[in-house]
């Protein structure tokens, strides 16, 4: 992922047309280079369970220094829900205690991507 626009294009290409919610994490090293991109869970048409403990466990296994959280909204509306904001806060809090940065949480809609960082939610 050499730039923000490449990341956005990649996320739209890989997630914009999922019919169910999926939660994935991009695990980054200390130079912010991608270690791996993993789908952590699949859900229903309007919810994908996220377990902060499992996200952090996997980050530690990979020796990741930073994360980018990503999920899609099959409805096409990339607006973050209250549950999205709360879940993000829980992951950020858990990661912070172990020195792992959460750079962003991105929500992929049908045509656009919302960034928690750009929206001031992170």
N, C-alpha and C positions, 0 to 999 in steps of 0.2 A: 504494500500500500504506500505508494510514493507521494500521494497528496490527498487532501480532503476530497477533492472531486473524484478521484479514483475510488476512494472508500465509498462515497455516496453511490457511485455507479455500480460498484460491486454489490452493495447491500440491496439496491433496487433490483438488480438482475437476479440475485439469489433468493430474495424473500418477498418481493412485491405481489407475487401471484399465488402464494400459499393460501390454501383454503382453510387452514387451521392456524392458530397462533403457535409460534415456535420461539423459544428463547435461546439465544446463542451468546457466546462470549468470545471476544477476540483477546487472547492472552499475549501480552507484550513483554519483551525483555527490557533491561534497564536503558537501552538505546531506543526504545519504542519500536523495535523491529518485531514483526509478527512471529510468535512462536507457533501458534496454532489457532484455528478458528473452529470452535466446537459447538454443535447444537446440544444444549444441556437438557432440554425438555421440549416435548410437543404437548399441545393442549387441545382445547375445543375451539369453536368459532370465535369465542370472546374471552378466553383465559388460557394462559399457560402457567402452570405452577413453577415457582422459582424458590429454590432453597438456598439462602445465603451461605449456609454451612457447606453445601456441596460446591458452590462456586469458589469459595475460599479454599476448600480442601484441594480442588483441582489446580488452583493457582499455585498453591504451595508445592504440589507434586511436580509442576512444570517449572518451578522457580521463576514464576512470572513476577515482574515488578509493577506491572500496570494492567488494567483491564479496560475494554470498551464493551459495555453491555448493549445488546441489540435484541429487539423483538419486533414482530409485525402485528399489524391490526388488519385482519382479513376484511373488515368493513370498508377499508380504504381510507378511513380518517386517521391520520397519524397523531392526532391530539392526545397528549398524555392524560390518563385517567388518574383519579385520586389514588387508586390501588397501585398504579405504575410509580407514582411519586413516593409512596410509602415503601414499596419494595426496594426501590433504588436507595432510599435513605438507609434501609437495613443493610444492604450489601456494602454501601460506602462506609458505614460505621464499623462493620465487621472487618473490612479490608484495611481501614485506617489503623486499627489496633495492631496490625501485623506489618505495617509499612508498605502496603500495596495501594497504589493510586488507582482511582476509577476516573478515567479521563472523560468519559461521556456515557450516556445511555441514549441510544438512538431508536426511534420507532419508525418502522417502514410502513408507509401506506401504499396505496396503489400507484400513485404518481409522484409522491414526495417523501422526504425523510425529515422527521423532527429531531432536533438535538436538544437534550436537557441543558447542556452547557449554553447553547445559543439562546435558549429560552429563559436562562437565569435560574434554572431549577437545580443546578449542580455547581 
